[in-house]
């Protein structure tokens, strides 16, 4: 664990870090390691993690406690590589991660993994409904986006319930997510998205409508 942290520290670039932090509205400090470089540096670590057959949640927890954002990115890279090992109980872990050091860069990167759990274990759909009404809007955003990559596996009834539960929100990150979820699904089923927007137009914000109708 410490080896990968030391490796990243050794490749820190303070000048690049300023720009990376600014891009995230200075929410977090950065080492200054851009994504292609980070992935190349950590490739052996990610490969070993994938081959281990066990998710090291202690590593994820330690990475989340670090100041520099790249450590959280590495933890998410590892979870993506080990996606097939995820089980329903891990949803509670993702919820906890979404509620700490919360910002779109990490929350959005959990959507694929959460969606994989829900597709693999349909009994967890109720958890997504609970998340869609959570007090923490980042958890709600994760519920909204969890079907983002499911294409024809998308559960439209579930999507409808989650999206409509978040109508009336004044939170930018919620309304943007609603639009994004619809826009992405419109690549698979434009007729459904077109009808959804027509049905709920009076309840939706202009931002959600604009984003959701981009391809329809």
N, C-alpha and C positions, 0 to 999 in steps of 0.2 A: 504493500500500500504506500509506504513512505517513498519507495523508489519512484513510483509514477509521479508523486507530488514533487519530488526533487527534480525529476526530469523536466517537468513543466516549468518550474521556477528557473531552471538553468537556461530556458529559452524565452524568458520574459523580455519584452520590448516596451520600455516605458513610453516611448513616443507613440507607438501604435495603440497602447493601452488607453491613452487620452481619447483618441477618436472612437475606440470601441465603447468606452464608458459613455461618451457623449451621445452615441447612437441609441443607447438605452436610457437616455435622459438622466444620466449620472446616478442611476439607481444603485449601482454596484461598482466596486473597483474591478479592474481587469489586469491580467498579466500582460496582455498585449499579444496573444497568440491567435492568429486567425484560424478559422475552421479547417482549411486544407492542411495547414501545418500541424495543428493539434491532432487531427485524425491520423496523419502520417506518424507522428511521434508516438501515439498511443496504440498503433495497430497491433504490435505484439501483445500488449496488455489485454486489449479487447479480444484478440484471438484466443489467448489463454483462458480468459473468462468464459468465452463461449464453449471451449472444450471441457471446462471443469464440470459442467452439468449442474452447477449449484450457483444460485444468485447470492452474491456477497452483500447482503443488506447493511452490514457493518461498514463496508466501504462507502456505500451510498450515504449513510448517515454522516460519516466523517467528512465526505466531500461536501455535504450540505452545510457543514459547520465552518468551512473555509471561507475566507473573505472574498478571494478572487473568483469571478464567475466561471472561469474555465473549468474549475474543479467540478462544479455542478453539471457542466456540459459533458464532461467525461463520464460521470455517473449515468447520465441519460443515454450516452452512446453505448455504455455497457448493457443497460437494461434493454435497449433496442436489439442488441445482438443476442440477448438471452430471452427474447420475447416468448418463445415457445415454452419456457419454464414457468411463466407467470400463472398464478392460480387465483381464484376468487378472493382469498384472504389478502392478497396483495393490493386490492383496491383501497383498503384502509391506509396502506402505506403511501399510495399515490395521492390520496386525499390529504394526508399529512404534509407531503412534500409540496403540494400545490398551495398550501396555506402558510408556507414558510419561504421567506425570500421571494415572495410572489411577484412575478412579472410575466409578460406574454411569452418571452423567449423560452422559459422553462415549462410553463403551463402548457403551451401549445405543443411542445415536444413530447408531452406525455399522452397526447390524444391517441396516437397510433397504438401504443401499448394498452391503454385502457380499452380501446375499441376491440383489440384482439381478445382481451379477457372476456368481454361481453359477448362477442360472437362465439367464442369457444364454450362459454358457460352461460347460456341464455337466462339461467335463473338469477343472474346478477343485474338484469334489466331494472329491477326494482331499486337497486342501489343508484342507478343513473337517474331515476325519477326523484329519489330523495336528494341527490346532489343538485338537481335542477331547481330545487327550492331552498337550497342551503343559504345561510346568512352570508357566507363568504362568496363574493361574486366571482372569484377565481375558480372556486369549485364548480359554480354554476357554468362558467365558461367551459370548463373541461367537460362537463356533461353535454353541453351544446355541441362541442367539437368532436366528441368521441367516435362518431360515425363518419368522420370526414373522409376516410380512405376506404370505406366499405363498399362503395359503388353499388352493385346489384344485390349485395347482402344487407343493404340499409333497411332498417325496420322503420317504415314511414309512420306507422302509428306511434311508435316510441318517439320519433323525431317530432311529430306534431305535438305530443303532450309536453315534451321538453321545451320546445320553442314557445308554445303559447303560454307556458308557465312563466316565461320571462318577458312577455309583452308588458309594456308600461314602464319598463326600466329606463332610468335616465343615464345609466352607466354606459359610457362609450364602448368599453371592452365587451359588454354584453350585446349591445345592438350591432356592433361590428361582427361579432361571432355568429349571431343569427343570420346575418347576410352572407357570411362566408360559408356557413353550413349549407344554405340554400344554393348558393352559387356553385359550390363543389358538386352537390347532388344533381344540379341541372345538367351537368355533363353526362350523367347517366340517364336521367329521366326528366327532360325539360318540361314535358306536359304536366307532370305532377307538381313541379315547382311553380309553373305558371298558374295553375289552378290554386295552389296554396296561397300565393301572393294575392290573387284576385279575391279569394275568400276572406283573407285576413288583413287586407290593405288598410282598413280604417283603424286597426289595432297596432299596426307596425309603424316604426319610426321611418322617416325618409332615408336615413342611413341604411337601415336593414333592407328596405325595398330597393334602393339603388344598388347595393352590393349583391343582393340576391337575384336581381333580374338582369344582371350584366350579360348573360349568355342566352337569355330567353326573350 
